[in-house]
Amino acid sequence: MLKNPTNMISNEKIESILINQGLSDYKWINPKEIVVAHWVRVKCTYGCSDYGLGTCPPNTPSVNDCDSFFKEYKSGLIIR
C-alpha cells in the first residue's frame, strides 16, 4: 500500500486489479514482520555468481535501510 493517505487504494480495488490480470496467487503481509538480516547480503557477496548484477548487492540498499524502509509501511502484497 502507499504511505500517503490521500493516495491510498483499498485492498479490494487492488485485488480486483490482480484478478482481472489473471494473478490469483497473492498474499497480504505485514511488512513489519519481514526479517532483514546481514547474512543474506554476505551470502550474495561470497556465494552468488549474480553478485553486482541487476537488483543484486551492491546495487541494493543497506541492511539497515531495508529494515527501516519496511517498517514505514502498514501492509504489503506478495504476488507469485
Beta strands, then each sheet from edge to edge (+ up, - down):
strand 1: 26-29
strand 2: 76-79
sheet 1: 1+ 2-
end
